[in-house]
Amino acid sequence: MKKFKGMGVSNGIAIGKVFLYLPLKHLNIENKKDNLTIKTKKEAVERALNSVKNDILLTLEHLNSKDAKKEAEIFNAHLLFIEDPTIKEKIDMLLNQGFSAAYAVECAFEESAKKIALLKNNYLKERASDLRDVKNQVLRKLLNLSTPSLSNLPNKCIVIAEDLMPSDTARINKKNVLGFVTEKGSTTSHTAILAEALGIPAIVGVSGITKEVSAGKTVIIDGEEGVVIYEPTRKQLEYYTNKKQKQIKEQESLNQIKFTKIYTKSGKEIEVFANIGNPEEADIALKNGADGIGLYRTEFLFIGRESPPTEEEQFNAYKSVLIKFKKKPVIIRTLDIGGDKSIPYLNINNELNPFLGVRAIRLCLNNVELFKTQLRAILRASIFGNARIMYPMIAVEEEIERANVILNEVKLELKNKGVPFKKSIQIGIMVEIPSAALNAERLIQHVDFFSIGTNDLIQYTFAADRTNENVSYLYNPLHPAVLKLIKLAAEASHKYGKRIGMCGEMAGDLKSIPELIRLGLDELSMTPSKIPYVKKFIKDNF
């Protein structure tokens, strides 16, 4: 028996046989020049790119025919990679310098992948893996190497691999897969996304496991605990078999409640919303019974690129989520960049304390055209659903007033051009600075709703970085000082007949929810996977 620890990214227990998947991932491409003509090499690269593009289109056709929207969205991104003009320009430059076609492809794709891998946003950081997946496919075409396949899996197996790429799993025999274990990956990796879509347990970040296990041996994985047990004892098999049965019963109970509206015994509805960071997560939110989107982070559109997203790109990203949620509210937060998130093309000056500097709404008010482009995109998309706009990091009334002036200018521009938009779109702010909570009664008169961002509210209240272990003892969501600020915001919003929600981590914490309901919150927004548990907790206890 051997026990391994990793990061659980999809809950559940699986017991089955090991399927060890070790394709040739790392192609050794020598740094060399050759005597082939530039024309010959360019034609070879173009053929390889087109061949991979055709493979991707065929995969998309296959996935769309099976209504596998989650996986299909990943391959739509692969199409963008294969057509990236920056990568193509880099390939041409290296070919013109006499380098081999394989080396030019390796360098061009890898240069872009390394830039993405340096990003702080975890979701975007993981897209470096997708880019390398496309690179490897192109190189295999160039070098006439066979492509590995997961299409012939044995029954009831658990796939263990160094990593899993979208091209690896596109035609996987999903009926025979009980779970995934990989050495690499994170909560936003392709393995996590695929496991979530399939509803099977998965564990990532299990270093060295491919060298420690053999195909055909029994293995147990516990996605909740992030534990892998190789060649388990009889007692362990009995324990995890019983635990799995209990989870199945619990899931059946959650499935009965997750799509229902939740009311307290006094008759007050508590809306349970989802926080999402990109359009792909909207499907997961709906699958978990989200009553709406309480926080649609838009930073994914702006990070990891050399220029701002166009209005059309933003419009499509907002529209896609609004269509999925129909009449359910979708609260779109305007750009929240600064602090721990930066964008080189905005030329933001280095600040001694960026968390207290030009970020979020302050940045948008200093970059009016950037702000207007986003507001235009949101307003145009608003006719496709129940869109709401939320300004982040509001400290004083003047910031709301200035933001609303700009919003009204955009509305007038669209009206004059005959562009349709929802004229009565609701406007809200995030209460995440103590000054906003202390001055809540004046701020609420300028907006339609409040949403409390507890992550920043707590750290600003105690002047303690929530990521710094040395001051972690100060990060206490249930401290009287924090609860008093929440109470002030809730009382102010209800005094003027307006709703108040919460989109920080505290909203999905079962220990905190009793206090939040007592304080009068109307809506709680959280990671999608927590929604069924929170709905059941409220129904059973209030």
PAMIFI-415250 format. One record per residue (C-alpha): residue number from 1; residue in three letters; z negated, y negated, x negated. Coordinates in steps of 0.001 Angstrom, whole numbers, plus 500000, padded with zeros to 6 digits. Layout:
<rs>
NUM	ALA	Z	Y	X
...
</rs>
This chain:
<rs>
1	MET	500000	500000	500000
2	LYS	500900	496518	498775
3	LYS	500120	493238	500483
4	PHE	502139	490021	500067
5	LYS	501490	486502	501342
6	GLY	504095	483987	502366
7	MET	504718	481311	504982
8	GLY	505102	482455	508570
9	VAL	507959	480546	510206
10	SER	508357	482583	513390
11	ASN	505414	484300	515095
12	GLY	505113	487913	516062
13	ILE	504550	491331	514488
14	ALA	507272	493734	513381
15	ILE	506917	497295	512083
16	GLY	509994	498985	510661
17	LYS	511963	500189	507668
18	VAL	512982	497952	504763
19	PHE	516615	496905	504540
20	LEU	516929	495362	501075
21	TYR	519736	492819	501010
22	LEU	520732	491795	497488
23	PRO	524260	490371	497442
24	LEU	525669	488696	494340
25	LYS	524376	485176	494971
26	HIS	524493	483605	491546
27	LEU	528010	483474	490191
28	ASN	528092	482658	486484
29	ILE	530811	480048	486116
30	GLU	531536	479141	482512
31	ASN	531986	475544	481430
32	LYS	535510	475853	480170
33	LYS	538983	474390	480236
34	ASP	542179	476390	480610
35	ASN	545914	476066	480107
36	LEU	546968	476311	483733
37	THR	548808	473310	485140
38	ILE	546831	470827	487230
39	LYS	549212	471477	490123
40	THR	548566	475245	489993
41	LYS	544806	474754	489979
42	LYS	544842	472196	492795
43	GLU	546926	474529	494936
44	ALA	544497	477401	494240
45	VAL	541509	475252	495213
46	GLU	543275	474041	498361
47	ARG	544056	477641	499378
48	ALA	540425	478662	498813
49	LEU	539096	475693	500804
50	ASN	541496	476354	503680
51	SER	540672	480057	503673
52	VAL	536933	479354	503902
53	LYS	537609	476749	506594
54	ASN	539509	479347	508624
55	ASP	536648	481822	508169
56	ILE	534195	479213	509459
57	LEU	536404	478449	512468
58	LEU	536622	482167	513284
59	THR	532853	482476	512985
60	LEU	532404	479490	515292
61	GLU	534761	481044	517812
62	HIS	532749	484276	517645
63	LEU	529408	482483	518043
64	ASN	530622	480251	520871
65	SER	531902	483301	522744
66	LYS	528354	484691	522602
67	ASP	526869	481304	523560
68	ALA	524962	481258	520234
69	LYS	524659	477469	520171
70	LYS	521923	477351	517549
71	GLU	523903	479226	514906
72	ALA	527128	477451	515889
73	GLU	525599	474058	515068
74	ILE	524884	475266	511527
75	PHE	528525	476215	511010
76	ASN	529706	472886	512398
77	ALA	527807	471371	509460
78	HIS	529624	473792	507131
79	LEU	532936	472390	508340
80	LEU	531770	468925	507293
81	PHE	530858	470261	503839
82	ILE	534234	471907	503338
83	GLU	535991	468643	504266
84	ASP	533674	466297	502344
85	PRO	535933	463702	500618
86	THR	533345	463039	497886
87	ILE	533357	466696	496841
88	LYS	537157	466857	496930
89	GLU	537428	463735	494755
90	LYS	535014	465235	492225
91	ILE	537026	468487	492110
92	ASP	540274	466563	491503
93	MET	538667	464502	488754
94	LEU	537506	467611	486881
95	LEU	540866	469352	487330
96	ASN	542631	466294	485936
97	GLN	540346	466559	482883
98	GLY	541594	470107	482268
99	PHE	538638	472136	483555
100	SER	539170	475441	485359
101	ALA	539378	475536	489142
102	ALA	536156	477583	489432
103	TYR	534219	475226	487174
104	ALA	535472	472166	489085
105	VAL	534347	473682	492402
106	GLU	530983	474758	490955
107	CYS	530236	471292	489534
108	ALA	531414	469270	492522
109	PHE	529465	471226	495131
110	GLU	526412	471626	492914
111	GLU	526233	467887	492219
112	SER	526023	467165	495954
113	ALA	523579	470042	496522
114	LYS	521202	468743	493842
115	LYS	521181	465276	495414
116	ILE	520283	466750	498810
117	ALA	517603	468994	497264
118	LEU	515795	465914	495914
119	LEU	515316	464428	499378
120	LYS	511789	464260	500780
121	ASN	512848	465165	504310
122	ASN	512360	468955	504508
123	TYR	515051	469539	507114
124	LEU	517703	467700	505091
125	LYS	516444	469208	501837
126	GLU	517187	472679	503197
127	ARG	520814	471709	503786
128	ALA	521305	472031	500005
129	SER	521084	475781	500593
130	ASP	523859	475552	503196
131	LEU	526022	473558	500796
132	ARG	525580	476222	498096
133	ASP	526491	478844	500674
134	VAL	529827	477109	501247
135	LYS	530306	476738	497488
136	ASN	529808	480474	496917
137	GLN	532312	481307	499640
138	VAL	534941	479070	498013
139	LEU	534250	480568	494579
140	ARG	534622	484107	495915
141	LYS	538010	483186	497331
142	LEU	539063	481650	494011
143	LEU	537848	484628	491960
144	ASN	538969	487309	494447
145	LEU	535439	488687	494840
146	SER	534352	490689	497876
147	THR	532107	489016	500448
148	PRO	528791	490749	501275
149	SER	528095	491731	504884
150	LEU	525115	492467	507141
151	SER	527291	493874	509912
152	ASN	526251	497537	509446
153	LEU	522465	497515	509616
154	PRO	520402	500644	510243
155	ASN	518309	500875	513403
156	LYS	515032	498962	513649
157	CYS	515044	497483	510160
158	ILE	513310	494499	508576
159	VAL	515684	492553	506339
160	ILE	514141	491591	502994
161	ALA	516192	489301	500768
162	GLU	515984	486642	498114
163	ASP	517366	484209	500681
164	LEU	519570	484347	503760
165	MET	522569	482082	504175
166	PRO	524418	481320	507418
167	SER	527484	483174	506100
168	ASP	525279	486230	505464
169	THR	523957	486378	509001
170	ALA	526898	485109	511089
171	ARG	527943	488596	512185
172	ILE	524624	490339	511702
173	ASN	523893	493245	514058
174	LYS	520969	491467	515710
175	LYS	519982	494395	517921
176	ASN	518791	496309	514875
177	VAL	516849	493463	513192
178	LEU	513107	493421	513822
179	GLY	512292	490618	511392
180	PHE	513106	488738	508191
181	VAL	511297	488315	504868
182	THR	512716	486104	502109
183	GLU	511569	484974	498697
184	LYS	512852	481445	499274
185	GLY	512868	479089	502236
186	SER	510645	476820	504297
187	THR	509889	476027	507941
188	THR	513300	474307	508191
189	SER	515355	476931	506329
190	HIS	518206	478852	507913
191	THR	516017	481957	508066
192	ALA	513439	480050	510139
193	ILE	516090	478619	512471
194	LEU	517756	482002	512987
195	ALA	514441	483824	513554
196	GLU	513412	481195	516113
197	ALA	516730	481578	517916
198	LEU	516412	485389	517967
199	GLY	512728	485337	518854
200	ILE	511747	487661	515995
201	PRO	509026	487273	513327
202	ALA	509933	485864	509942
203	ILE	508125	485089	506700
204	VAL	509539	483012	503839
205	GLY	508347	482093	500361
206	VAL	507215	485627	499420
207	SER	507824	485331	495696
208	GLY	509148	488427	493901
209	ILE	509074	490774	496903
210	THR	512634	492074	496401
211	LYS	511544	493603	493085
212	GLU	508461	495241	494616
213	VAL	509909	497076	497621
214	SER	512446	499876	498180
215	ALA	514924	500416	500988
216	GLY	513862	502770	503762
217	LYS	510106	502375	503232
218	THR	507825	501265	506091
219	VAL	506765	497623	506181
220	ILE	504695	495459	508545
221	ILE	505170	491718	508876
222	ASP	502812	489358	510698
223	GLY	504619	486075	511301
224	GLU	501486	484311	512511
225	GLU	499468	485088	509375
226	GLY	502404	485087	506950
227	VAL	501433	488570	505733
228	VAL	503716	491422	504583
229	ILE	502220	494923	504196
230	TYR	504396	497397	502304
231	GLU	503747	501121	502839
232	PRO	500756	500499	505141
233	THR	497909	502945	505686
234	ARG	497422	504768	509009
235	LYS	494576	502413	509932
236	GLN	496778	499367	509257
237	LEU	499568	500820	511384
238	GLU	497143	501386	514253
239	TYR	495626	497906	513918
240	TYR	498963	496072	513890
241	THR	500426	498231	516646
242	ASN	497494	497236	518879
243	LYS	497761	493606	517811
244	LYS	501469	493618	518632
245	GLN	500760	494965	522145
246	LYS	498194	492200	522713
247	GLN	500725	489576	521572
248	ILE	503344	490964	523937
249	LYS	500914	490654	526866
250	GLU	499945	487139	525787
251	GLN	503608	486172	525544
252	GLU	504237	487478	529044
253	SER	501398	485277	530263
254	LEU	502831	482258	528407
255	ASN	506319	482911	529782
256	GLN	504936	482674	533324
257	ILE	503516	479210	532716
258	LYS	505673	477430	530133
259	PHE	508274	476179	532623
260	THR	505770	474950	535208
261	LYS	504340	471461	535616
262	ILE	500708	471230	534551
263	TYR	498024	469509	536628
264	THR	494303	469134	536104
265	LYS	491960	470252	538896
266	SER	491690	466590	539930
267	GLY	495431	466595	540608
268	LYS	496594	464547	537606
269	GLU	499806	465729	535958
270	ILE	499746	466110	532177
271	GLU	503287	466079	530820
272	VAL	503794	468296	527768
273	PHE	506643	467004	525628
274	ALA	508224	468056	522321
275	ASN	508670	466283	519004
276	ILE	512091	466930	517453
277	GLY	513702	465826	514201
278	ASN	517360	466644	514928
279	PRO	519592	467729	517853
280	GLU	519320	471425	516955
281	GLU	515602	471433	517768
282	ALA	516311	470362	521358
283	ASP	517241	473959	522260
284	ILE	513936	475240	520858
285	ALA	512069	472591	522861
286	LEU	513775	473637	526103
287	LYS	513194	477309	525345
288	ASN	509470	476577	525036
289	GLY	509298	474702	528342
290	ALA	509210	471062	527190
291	ASP	508880	468579	530070
292	GLY	510741	466066	527923
293	ILE	511066	464739	524373
294	GLY	508124	462551	523388
295	LEU	509479	461780	519935
296	TYR	513097	462070	518832
297	ARG	513008	461167	515137
298	THR	516303	459577	514090
299	GLU	515788	459477	510312
300	PHE	517852	462650	509766
301	LEU	520969	460581	510483
302	PHE	520222	458057	507744
303	ILE	518793	460133	504874
304	GLY	520819	462028	502275
305	ARG	523981	459974	502381
306	GLU	525577	457058	500541
307	SER	526149	454791	503545
308	PRO	524624	454285	507008
309	PRO	525711	456560	509866
310	THR	528370	455068	512096
311	GLU	527660	454052	515664
312	GLU	529779	456991	516834
313	GLU	527797	459502	514755
314	GLN	524548	458217	516205
315	PHE	525950	458080	519742
316	ASN	526966	461752	519577
317	ALA	523579	462827	518166
318	TYR	521669	461055	520966
319	LYS	524121	462049	523690
320	SER	523912	465767	522826
321	VAL	520136	465854	523375
322	LEU	520245	463717	526536
323	ILE	522825	466025	528120
324	LYS	520639	469068	527401
325	PHE	517535	467468	528909
326	LYS	519334	466042	531982
327	LYS	516770	464050	534015
328	LYS	513861	464815	531690
329	PRO	512707	461862	529527
330	VAL	513965	461649	525947
331	ILE	512060	459056	523896
332	ILE	514245	458012	520967
333	ARG	512325	456355	518155
334	THR	514264	453706	516279
335	LEU	514615	454080	512517
336	ASP	511289	454753	510806
337	ILE	512125	454487	507123
338	GLY	509840	453317	504311
339	GLY	506548	454565	502966
340	ASP	507326	458191	502054
341	LYS	510963	457960	503236
342	SER	513489	455802	501399
343	ILE	517226	455105	501649
344	PRO	518946	453982	498417
345	TYR	521885	452261	500154
346	LEU	519534	449841	501931
347	ASN	518423	448425	498571
348	ILE	514762	448276	499584
349	ASN	512721	446578	496899
350	ASN	510121	448704	495147
351	GLU	506705	447859	496522
352	LEU	503274	448459	495052
353	ASN	502147	449948	498370
354	PRO	505176	450958	500451
355	PHE	503012	452346	503278
356	LEU	501809	448787	503878
357	GLY	505159	447136	503176
358	VAL	508610	446772	504711
359	ARG	509044	449930	506788
360	ALA	509969	451044	510308
361	ILE	510344	448090	512725
362	ARG	509812	445618	509877
363	LEU	512817	447039	508056
364	CYS	514944	446961	511209
365	LEU	514061	443326	511919
366	ASN	515149	442485	508361
367	ASN	518416	444441	508789
368	VAL	519614	443216	512170
369	GLU	523126	444711	512029
370	LEU	521739	448128	511118
371	PHE	519279	447820	514012
372	LYS	521978	446648	516438
373	THR	524223	449597	515568
374	GLN	521448	452030	516423
375	LEU	520540	450233	519642
376	ARG	524214	450175	520722
377	ALA	524460	453924	520127
378	ILE	521279	454618	522117
379	LEU	522335	452367	525005
380	ARG	525799	453920	525192
381	ALA	524245	457401	525203
382	SER	521657	456416	527838
383	ILE	524051	457063	530748
384	PHE	524040	460790	529908
385	GLY	520339	461320	530624
386	ASN	516914	459733	530835
387	ALA	516778	457860	527514
388	ARG	513867	455680	526462
389	ILE	513578	453530	523348
390	MET	510465	453417	521188
391	TYR	509740	450951	518380
392	PRO	507611	452364	515522
393	MET	504922	450659	513440
394	ILE	504286	447699	515754
395	ALA	501423	445538	514497
396	VAL	501728	442294	516513
397	GLU	503354	440933	519700
398	GLU	505949	438931	517788
399	GLU	507575	442123	516500
400	ILE	508106	443437	520038
401	GLU	509469	440064	521161
402	ARG	511945	439894	518261
403	ALA	513049	443502	518787
404	ASN	513590	442897	522505
405	VAL	515634	439750	521808
406	ILE	517944	441829	519606
407	LEU	518090	444571	522252
408	ASN	519066	442041	524929
409	GLU	521782	440659	522655
410	VAL	523209	444165	522297
411	LYS	523058	444684	526069
412	LEU	524978	441458	526615
413	GLU	527611	442449	524036
414	LEU	528132	445816	525744
415	LYS	528251	444197	529190
416	ASN	530890	441697	528072
417	LYS	533006	444549	526689
418	GLY	532642	446576	529873
419	VAL	530799	449390	528099
420	PRO	528470	451259	530494
421	PHE	524775	451701	529683
422	LYS	521503	452183	531523
423	LYS	520357	448622	532216
424	SER	516824	449609	533237
425	ILE	516124	451686	530125
426	GLN	512398	451874	529379
427	ILE	511007	450374	526160
428	GLY	507827	451537	524454
429	ILE	505976	451239	521174
430	MET	504070	453565	518908
431	VAL	500407	452661	518626
432	GLU	499754	453725	515051
433	ILE	498169	450635	513508
434	PRO	494576	449698	514416
435	SER	495657	446124	515237
436	ALA	497955	447490	517966
437	ALA	495130	449457	519581
438	LEU	492705	446536	519312
439	ASN	495275	444206	520863
440	ALA	496640	446798	523309
441	GLU	496071	444728	526448
442	ARG	498430	441998	525228
443	LEU	501034	444382	523768
444	ILE	501346	446528	526903
445	GLN	502583	443528	528850
446	HIS	505741	443500	526713
447	VAL	506660	447180	527114
448	ASP	506877	450044	529618
449	PHE	504769	452643	527815
450	PHE	502608	453452	524794
451	SER	502781	456501	522524
452	ILE	499967	456989	520039
453	GLY	500998	458130	516569
454	THR	497741	459644	515372
455	ASN	498957	460666	511902
456	ASP	499269	457055	510767
457	LEU	496582	455676	513072
458	ILE	493945	457875	511443
459	GLN	494990	457180	507883
460	TYR	495183	453428	508482
461	THR	491826	453427	510249
462	PHE	490070	455009	507273
463	ALA	492387	453636	504535
464	ALA	492845	457244	503408
465	ASP	496152	458926	502550
466	ARG	496406	462018	504751
467	THR	498212	463924	501967
468	ASN	495549	463211	499332
469	GLU	493126	466148	499061
470	ASN	490517	463964	497356
471	VAL	490017	461896	500511
472	SER	490871	464553	503076
473	TYR	487284	464522	504371
474	LEU	488044	461109	505897
475	TYR	490968	462414	507941
476	ASN	489026	463216	511102
477	PRO	490971	462962	514405
478	LEU	487803	463253	516514
479	HIS	485832	460576	514673
480	PRO	484302	458026	517112
481	ALA	486308	455222	515469
482	VAL	489600	456976	516220
483	LEU	488584	457904	519771
484	LYS	487554	454303	520451
485	LEU	491016	453046	519415
486	ILE	492708	455632	521646
487	LYS	490441	454638	524532
488	LEU	491349	450954	524140
489	ALA	495064	451778	524278
490	ALA	494655	454100	527282
491	GLU	492579	451634	529278
492	ALA	495030	448805	528612
493	SER	498076	450839	529675
494	HIS	496434	452071	532894
495	LYS	495188	448599	533756
496	TYR	498825	447507	534007
497	GLY	499976	450709	535733
498	LYS	501806	452094	532713
499	ARG	501773	455511	531068
500	ILE	500415	456450	527673
501	GLY	501280	459477	525570
502	MET	500598	460825	522111
503	CYS	503106	462205	519603
504	GLY	500912	462780	516551
505	GLU	499627	466180	515414
506	MET	496418	465636	517373
507	ALA	498383	466076	520630
508	GLY	498975	469766	519942
509	ASP	495464	470514	518669
510	LEU	493509	472573	521226
511	LYS	490214	471243	519820
512	SER	491303	467644	520469
513	ILE	492948	468055	523885
514	PRO	489692	467953	525930
515	GLU	488890	464517	524476
516	LEU	492451	463285	525014
517	ILE	492390	464280	528683
518	ARG	488956	462703	529092
519	LEU	490326	459481	527592
520	GLY	493128	459470	530173
521	LEU	496306	460353	528288
522	ASP	499235	461109	530589
523	GLU	501514	462896	528136
524	LEU	501105	465007	524993
525	SER	504030	465602	522621
526	MET	504009	468245	519911
527	THR	505878	470837	517852
528	PRO	507914	472852	520413
529	SER	506275	476201	519613
530	LYS	502849	474845	520674
531	ILE	503944	473838	524183
532	PRO	503280	477146	526032
533	TYR	499824	477461	524445
534	VAL	498882	473886	525345
535	LYS	500096	474272	528931
536	LYS	498064	477452	529378
537	PHE	494986	475868	527756
538	ILE	495074	472864	530085
539	LYS	495712	474996	533171
540	ASP	492840	477376	532333
541	ASN	490305	474715	531357
542	PHE	490951	471575	533399
</rs>
